[in-house]
Amino acid sequence: MAEANYEIRIKGRLSDALLPAFEGMAVTTEPAETTVYGALTDQASVRELLAKLESLGLEVVEFRRLPEPGGDPDPAAPPSP
């Protein structure tokens, strides 16, 4: 697996004390949820981040791999007319 960008949406606002756990990733905070963006290099990195989220007791609302800029469209998407 090549490096890919991910978006992780977490329920609630992260405290300043938790922000260092996401070093190297962009974090945006809204009133009801926090979004973390960043590149993960392989499946081991994905599993490591999921384990970190669980150990911190954070509720993940969404964890998704972002499409490559200018990459192929989603193969599951219906063809355009």
LODOZA-777920 format. One record per residue (C-alpha): residue number from 1; residue in one letter; x, y, z. Coordinates in steps of 0.02 Angstrom, whole numbers, m for minus. Layout:
sedo_tiza_c1_c2_c3
NUM_A_X_Y_Z
...
end
This chain:
sedo_tiza_c1_c2_c3
1_M_0_0_0
2_A_67_170_m46
3_E_51_322_66
4_A_m127_390_65
5_N_m220_533_147
6_Y_m354_497_275
7_E_m493_593_361
8_I_m545_540_536
9_R_m699_619_614
10_I_m708_605_804
11_K_m861_642_910
12_G_m836_794_1021
13_R_m693_916_1041
14_L_m517_856_1078
15_S_m436_939_1226
16_D_m268_1026_1204
17_A_m190_884_1305
18_L_m239_758_1170
19_L_m175_856_1020
20_P_6_792_1034
21_A_m62_616_1001
22_F_m95_674_822
23_E_73_756_789
24_G_105_777_603
25_M_m81_778_562
26_A_m197_927_536
27_V_m333_944_667
28_T_m489_1051_648
29_T_m614_1070_788
30_E_m798_1111_773
31_P_m926_1120_913
32_A_m985_940_896
33_E_m837_850_820
34_T_m652_852_780
35_T_m579_808_611
36_V_m402_742_591
37_Y_m319_741_419
38_G_m156_663_372
39_A_m53_539_273
40_L_m30_360_330
41_T_104_256_248
42_D_36_79_261
43_Q_m92_m36_342
44_A_14_m46_499
45_S_m1_144_517
46_V_m190_132_497
47_R_m201_m3_632
48_E_m85_97_746
49_L_m194_252_731
50_L_m353_152_762
51_A_m274_76_918
52_K_m221_250_978
53_L_m399_316_954
54_E_m468_168_1053
55_S_m340_186_1193
56_L_m386_370_1211
57_G_m569_322_1226
58_L_m619_426_1075
59_E_m778_388_977
60_V_m741_379_790
61_V_m884_440_683
62_E_m797_410_516
63_F_m627_347_459
64_R_m599_358_272
65_R_m463_357_143
66_L_m471_513_35
67_P_m464_498_m155
68_E_m300_540_m239
69_P_m302_713_m318
70_G_m330_687_m504
71_G_m336_499_m477
72_D_m456_376_m553
73_P_m639_399_m509
74_D_m720_281_m385
75_P_m740_113_m476
76_A_m901_81_m379
77_A_m980_241_m444
78_P_m1105_225_m586
79_P_m1041_278_m757
80_S_m1084_453_m810
81_P_m1206_469_m957
end
